[in-house]
Amino acid sequence: MHWHNTTSNLLKPVAEQPRAGLITDMDGTISHIVDQPDQAQITARSRELLKALHPCLALVAIVSGRAAEDIRHRVGLPELVYVGNHGLERWIDDAVSLTPEAAPFRPKLEAATASLNARKIPGMVVEDKGATLSVHYRQVSDPNETAIQFHPIIQEIADSQGLRLFQGRMVFELRPPIEVDKGTAFRNLVEEFQLDAAIYIGDDTTDVDALHAARQLRESGVCHAVGIGVQSPDMPEVVGEAADVMTSGVSDVEALFSWLLKSRKASSTC
Ligand SMILES: [Mg+2]
């Protein structure tokens, strides 16, 4: 169902509750997907709306697989909260804090980075993100074939270093075997900021944990959380299944922000 059709019921508490939060993914949600991950930029309209929403909400946070400092730099709004590396680190009040359990895995990530750099194929980009690492293959000659052919190679490297392998849109990721994901990150934010309503927005498989968490929080009565998916031509099917409602793309996410801002102002919550 499209979010437009739920503003008078499912989304209403997010517009009206005093302690409401907006938690969003970055790539493919508030920034367009680009061939080089390096060049991803949040849209000017999203930046403007997030800045305006910050004083109207109890929390505006960006949760991403990128390093926290990287997201903060790209979004450029120091007043927001940035949760990086899928929840393994956080930028808040001008400082980055790493989940303590992640620190011992640093040498293993370095060894895996070295192995991957030795075995990568042309067009592949190995990115060391501090607490995790990504292998981007959007730029190889046949990405679908690479996803199949390279899988056993990266699985072997993950196994040899005791790391976990994950797959997203044109990306492999290696992470420490710690029970932290965007779902736990979302739950922690809801609890810590005592949110009584919240939305989570995301477009990829790694967002599914948070979309599930939103539904569970709402159904258990802890917080009126709503999971919102972002439609795209290569959106994984599981995103559509896990989301409560959908946006049609990055510019529709801007339209949702704009509705939220207008509604918060109308309900005198900012
Ligand atoms: Mg994304």
Boltz pocket constraint, residues with backbone or C-beta under 6 A from the ligand:
constraints:
  - pocket:
      binder: B
      contacts: [[A, 25], [A, 26], [A, 27], [A, 28], [A, 29], [A, 202], [A, 203], [A, 204]]
      max_distance: 6.0
